[in-house]
Structures are given as C-alpha cells and as structure tokens.
Amino acid sequence: MLSSRGWTTSEQLQRSVPRRPVRWRERLAGWQTQLAGDTGSASLEFITVGLILLVPLVYLVLAMSVLQGGAFAVEGAARQAARVYVQAPTAGEAEARAERAVLVGLADYGIDAAAAEVSIACAAGAECLSRRSVVTVTVRVRVDLPFVPAVLTQSHGGSVPLQASATQTVSRFWSEG
C-alpha cells in the first residue's frame, strides 16, 4: 500500500487491516464479569454445605454412642446376673441377687431398669442351683434414641430393642446353704 509519502509503515498497515478478535480474551472477560458477582459467596456455600453434612453426621455419632452404651449395659447386666446367680446359696437369694445385678448394671449406663425384662433359664429342665447345672440369664431393654419426642418413644417408634444373654455353670463344689 502506498501513502501520500510513499510506502506505508507497519503502524499504518496494522490500522488499516481489520484484526480478528481473539476469542479467549472475550471469554475471559465474560467469565470475569460473571464471577465478579460471586464475591464472598464461597464462605456462605461452605457453611451451608457443611451444616447439611455435619448435622446428620453428629446425630449419627450421638445415636451410635447411645446404642453402644445400651449394648454394653445389657451385656454387662446379663453377665453379672448370671455370675451372682450361680454363686448364691439358695434359689430365692439367687433371684434377688440377679435382679440387683441387673439394676446396678443398667443404672451404671443411665438406662431405666424398670423397663428391663429379665429371664432366667436352666438347661435340660434341671434344677437351676445344682452342681454343674447351666444357667442362662437374658436381659432385654429398649433404648430411646436421642432427641426423639416422647410420643414416638412410647409407641416404640423411636427406640431400639437390645438383648443380651449370658451363661454360667454352677460350681461342682456348690452346696445349698
């Protein structure tokens, strides 16, 4: 191209040739304007998502700890009741000792012992307190889940049944009295 002075300079050539815009610059500029309106929303999103995930997780940990404590209580109460039953001198005293062991075992974990069911069974229909007889004590309890309304726990909708059994053998040296 010629100018009034002769040949054109590179500067004039650049102005006269229409340049095709670079698309990535346009896209970047568009993204910048879109992202400029999100200032500070990351912390809000983090808190919202964190609460949505954290609250059920905390409740799950609470519920599992209550159930684990109930399982320990029922198992310990059954084991202790079976131990004291086979060491008692008479059948009447054995039942009283077993009942007391269940009350103490459940109270240690904060479970109401009044709602517990205790059953004592002897193997093969033998007398429970005779030498080498086998005694099995079973304890059943319903453990209420945390933060469940009382209306649901009364109908057993918000509670979990737990059961444990323990078996002990009466000593071969046992004698009545």
C-alpha positions as CSV (number, residue, x, y, z in Angstrom):
1,M,0.0,0.0,0.0
2,L,1.2,3.5,-0.8
3,S,0.6,6.5,1.2
4,S,1.0,10.1,0.2
5,R,4.6,9.9,1.2
6,G,5.3,6.6,-0.4
7,W,5.3,3.2,1.2
8,T,3.2,2.6,4.3
9,T,4.6,2.0,7.6
10,S,3.8,-1.1,9.7
11,E,1.7,1.0,12.0
12,Q,-0.5,2.2,9.2
13,L,-0.8,-1.3,7.9
14,Q,-2.0,-2.6,11.3
15,R,-4.6,0.2,11.5
16,S,-5.9,-0.5,8.0
17,V,-6.2,-4.3,8.3
18,P,-9.2,-5.3,10.5
19,R,-8.0,-7.7,13.2
20,R,-10.0,-10.7,14.1
21,P,-10.6,-10.6,17.9
22,V,-9.1,-13.3,20.0
23,R,-11.9,-15.4,21.4
24,W,-10.2,-16.5,24.6
25,R,-9.9,-12.9,25.6
26,E,-13.6,-12.3,25.1
27,R,-14.4,-15.5,27.1
28,L,-12.1,-14.5,29.9
29,A,-13.7,-11.1,30.1
30,G,-17.1,-12.7,30.2
31,W,-16.1,-15.0,33.0
32,Q,-14.6,-12.2,34.9
33,T,-17.9,-10.3,34.8
34,Q,-19.9,-13.3,35.8
35,L,-17.5,-14.2,38.7
36,A,-17.4,-10.6,39.9
37,G,-20.9,-11.0,41.3
38,D,-20.0,-14.1,43.5
39,T,-17.8,-12.1,45.8
40,G,-17.9,-13.7,49.3
41,S,-20.3,-16.5,48.4
42,A,-17.8,-19.3,48.9
43,S,-17.9,-18.9,52.6
44,L,-21.7,-19.0,52.6
45,E,-21.7,-22.1,50.4
46,F,-19.2,-23.8,52.6
47,I,-21.2,-23.1,55.8
48,T,-24.4,-24.3,54.1
49,V,-23.0,-27.5,52.7
50,G,-21.1,-28.0,56.0
51,L,-24.2,-27.8,58.0
52,I,-26.1,-30.0,55.7
53,L,-23.5,-32.7,56.0
54,L,-22.4,-32.1,59.6
55,V,-25.7,-32.1,61.4
56,P,-26.7,-35.7,60.3
57,L,-23.2,-36.9,61.0
58,V,-23.3,-35.5,64.6
59,Y,-26.7,-37.1,65.1
60,L,-25.4,-40.4,63.8
61,V,-22.4,-40.3,66.2
62,L,-24.8,-39.5,69.1
63,A,-27.2,-42.3,68.2
64,M,-24.5,-44.8,67.8
65,S,-22.9,-43.9,71.1
66,V,-26.3,-44.2,72.9
67,L,-26.8,-47.6,71.3
68,Q,-23.3,-48.8,72.1
69,G,-23.7,-47.7,75.7
70,G,-27.0,-49.6,75.8
71,A,-25.4,-52.7,74.3
72,F,-22.6,-52.5,77.0
73,A,-25.2,-52.1,79.7
74,V,-27.3,-55.0,78.7
75,E,-24.4,-57.3,78.1
76,G,-22.7,-56.4,81.4
77,A,-26.0,-56.7,83.3
78,A,-26.7,-60.2,81.9
79,R,-23.1,-61.4,82.6
80,Q,-23.2,-60.1,86.2
81,A,-26.6,-61.5,86.9
82,A,-25.5,-65.0,85.7
83,R,-22.4,-64.9,87.8
84,V,-24.2,-63.9,91.0
85,Y,-27.0,-66.3,90.3
86,V,-24.7,-69.4,90.2
87,Q,-22.8,-68.3,93.4
88,A,-25.9,-67.8,95.6
89,P,-26.6,-70.3,98.4
90,T,-30.4,-70.6,97.7
91,A,-32.7,-70.2,94.8
92,G,-34.6,-67.3,96.4
93,E,-31.4,-65.4,97.2
94,A,-30.1,-66.2,93.7
95,E,-33.1,-64.4,92.0
96,A,-32.8,-61.4,94.3
97,R,-29.0,-61.1,93.6
98,A,-29.6,-61.4,89.9
99,E,-32.3,-58.7,89.9
100,R,-30.0,-56.4,91.9
101,A,-27.1,-57.1,89.5
102,V,-29.3,-56.1,86.6
103,L,-30.5,-52.9,88.3
104,V,-26.9,-51.9,89.1
105,G,-25.6,-52.8,85.6
106,L,-28.2,-50.8,83.8
107,A,-28.1,-47.9,86.2
108,D,-24.3,-47.5,85.5
109,Y,-25.2,-46.6,81.9
110,G,-28.2,-44.5,82.7
111,I,-30.8,-46.9,81.5
112,D,-34.1,-47.3,83.3
113,A,-34.0,-50.8,84.8
114,A,-37.8,-50.8,85.4
115,A,-38.4,-51.4,81.7
116,A,-35.9,-54.2,81.5
117,E,-37.1,-57.8,81.1
118,V,-35.0,-60.5,82.8
119,S,-35.5,-64.2,82.2
120,I,-33.5,-67.0,83.8
121,A,-33.5,-70.4,82.2
122,C,-31.8,-73.7,83.3
123,A,-30.5,-76.2,80.9
124,A,-32.4,-79.5,80.3
125,G,-35.1,-78.8,82.8
126,A,-32.7,-79.4,85.7
127,E,-32.9,-77.6,88.9
128,C,-31.1,-74.3,88.5
129,L,-28.9,-74.5,91.5
130,S,-27.5,-77.9,91.4
131,R,-23.9,-79.0,90.8
132,R,-22.8,-78.4,87.2
133,S,-26.1,-77.2,86.0
134,V,-26.1,-74.5,83.3
135,V,-27.9,-71.2,84.0
136,T,-28.7,-68.7,81.2
137,V,-29.8,-65.1,82.0
138,T,-31.3,-63.0,79.3
139,V,-31.8,-59.2,79.6
140,R,-34.0,-57.2,77.2
141,V,-34.2,-53.4,77.1
142,R,-35.5,-50.8,74.7
143,V,-33.0,-47.8,74.3
144,D,-34.5,-44.5,73.3
145,L,-32.8,-42.6,70.5
146,P,-31.6,-39.1,71.4
147,F,-33.8,-36.1,70.5
148,V,-36.8,-38.3,69.6
149,P,-40.1,-36.9,71.0
150,A,-41.7,-38.9,73.8
151,V,-44.7,-39.5,71.7
152,L,-42.6,-41.7,69.4
153,T,-40.7,-43.5,72.1
154,Q,-43.9,-44.6,73.9
155,S,-45.1,-46.4,70.7
156,H,-41.6,-47.8,70.4
157,G,-41.0,-45.9,67.1
158,G,-38.0,-44.0,68.5
159,S,-36.4,-46.8,70.4
160,V,-34.2,-49.8,69.6
161,P,-34.6,-53.2,71.3
162,L,-31.4,-54.6,72.7
163,Q,-30.9,-58.1,74.2
164,A,-28.0,-60.0,75.7
165,S,-27.6,-63.4,77.2
166,A,-25.0,-64.9,79.5
167,T,-24.5,-68.5,80.5
168,Q,-22.7,-69.7,83.6
169,T,-22.2,-73.1,85.1
170,V,-22.8,-73.8,88.8
171,S,-19.7,-75.0,90.5
172,R,-19.2,-78.7,91.1
173,F,-18.4,-77.8,94.7
174,W,-21.7,-75.9,95.2
175,S,-23.9,-76.8,98.2
176,E,-27.1,-75.3,99.3
177,G,-27.0,-73.1,102.4
